[in-house]
């Protein structure tokens, strides 16, 4: 229901509220211990203490492999550290568990773009935008990639 509402949102403000609601659902682990580990990991990530962030997110994915947001946050740390192989592996888990994870799709697109797979990046950006038409930065990336991937019309 939230995804349908997000897709139909008529304003940026409405979309932001729905994005936040979806993120809350993604963050809900159903476990106090996983929630605490995530909280510590997010604090470390915000403080740019990537070693600690990885430690906490490693624990999350080890203890709760079916919890997509643990994989997603760990992927973000790997991306920041330019470990694209590990980031891609974690994103694969995220998208297997939650195929509608528009942020994971946008992250996948960014990595593919950095790696030179412009067609793959464009496809992933489009999939993300299909789920969240208000996703920040994505329309600009699509507009930039389309002429490179698909050429220019006459």
C-alpha positions in Angstrom: 0.0 0.0 0.0 2.8 2.4 0.9 4.5 1.7 -2.4 1.3 2.4 -4.4 0.8 5.6 -2.5 4.4 6.7 -3.1 4.1 6.0 -6.8 0.9 8.1 -6.9 2.2 10.9 -4.8 1.5 14.4 -6.2 4.2 16.4 -4.4 7.7 16.1 -3.0 6.4 16.7 0.5 3.9 13.8 0.2 6.6 11.6 -1.3 9.0 12.3 1.5 6.5 11.3 4.2 5.9 8.0 2.3 9.6 7.4 1.8 10.1 7.9 5.6 7.2 5.5 6.3 8.7 2.8 4.0 12.2 3.3 5.6 10.6 2.8 9.1 9.2 -0.5 7.8 12.6 -1.5 6.4 14.3 -0.6 9.7 11.8 -2.6 11.9 13.7 -5.8 12.7 11.3 -7.2 15.2 14.3 -7.8 17.6 15.5 -5.6 20.3 19.1 -6.9 20.0 19.2 -6.3 16.2 17.7 -2.9 16.7 20.4 -2.1 19.2 23.2 -3.3 16.9 21.7 -1.3 14.0 21.6 1.8 16.2 25.2 1.4 17.1 26.1 0.8 13.5 24.2 3.8 12.4 25.9 6.0 15.0 29.3 4.7 13.9 28.4 5.4 10.3 27.3 8.9 11.1 30.6 9.5 13.0 32.5 8.1 9.9 33.9 5.3 12.1 33.6 2.8 9.3 35.5 0.0 11.1 33.0 0.0 14.0 30.0 0.4 11.5 31.2 -2.7 9.6 31.6 -4.6 12.9 28.0 -3.8 14.0 26.5 -4.5 10.5 28.5 -7.7 10.2 26.9 -8.8 13.5 23.4 -7.8 12.2 23.7 -9.8 9.0 25.2 -12.8 10.8 22.4 -12.9 13.4 19.6 -11.8 11.1 20.4 -12.8 7.6 16.7 -12.3 6.5 16.7 -8.7 7.6 17.4 -6.7 4.4 18.3 -3.4 6.1 21.3 -4.9 7.8 22.7 -5.9 4.4 21.7 -2.5 2.9 23.6 -0.5 5.6 26.6 -2.8 5.4 26.6 -2.3 1.6 26.6 1.5 2.2 29.8 1.2 4.3 31.5 -1.0 1.7 30.5 1.6 -1.0 32.0 4.4 1.0 35.2 2.4 1.4 35.2 1.8 -2.4 34.9 -2.0 -1.9 32.4 -2.4 -4.7 32.7 -6.2 -4.8 31.5 -6.4 -1.2 28.9 -3.7 -1.7 27.4 -5.5 -4.8 27.3 -8.8 -2.9 25.4 -7.1 -0.1 23.0 -5.4 -2.5 22.3 -8.7 -4.1 21.0 -9.9 -0.6 19.0 -6.8 -0.1 17.2 -7.1 -3.4 16.6 -10.8 -3.0 14.9 -10.0 0.3 13.2 -6.8 -0.7 13.0 -6.3 -4.5 11.2 -3.0 -4.0 14.2 -1.4 -2.1 14.5 1.7 -4.3 17.5 2.9 -2.3 19.4 -0.3 -2.9 18.5 -0.1 -6.6 19.9 3.5 -6.7 23.0 2.3 -4.9 23.4 -0.6 -7.4 23.0 1.9 -10.2 25.7 4.2 -8.8 28.2 1.4 -8.4 27.5 0.1 -11.9 27.9 3.6 -13.3 31.3 4.0 -11.4 32.3 0.6 -12.9 31.5 1.8 -16.4 28.4 -0.4 -16.9 26.2 2.5 -18.1 23.5 0.3 -19.5 23.2 -1.6 -16.3 23.2 1.6 -14.3 20.5 3.1 -16.4 18.3 0.0 -16.0 18.8 0.0 -12.2 18.1 3.8 -12.0 14.9 3.3 -14.0 13.8 0.4 -11.8 14.4 2.6 -8.7 12.4 5.5 -10.3 9.6 3.1 -11.2 9.2 2.4 -7.4 9.8 5.9 -6.2 9.3 8.6 -8.9 10.5 11.3 -6.4 13.8 9.6 -5.6 16.4 12.4 -5.3 19.1 12.7 -7.9 17.8 9.7 -10.0 16.0 11.6 -12.8 19.2 13.6 -13.4 21.3 10.5 -13.6 18.9 8.9 -16.0 18.9 12.1 -18.2 22.7 12.0 -18.2 23.0 8.4 -19.1 20.2 8.0 -21.7 22.1 9.8 -24.5 25.3 7.8 -23.8 23.4 4.4 -23.6 20.6 4.9 -26.1 22.0 7.7 -28.4 20.4 10.9 -29.4 17.3 11.2 -31.5 17.5 12.9 -34.9 
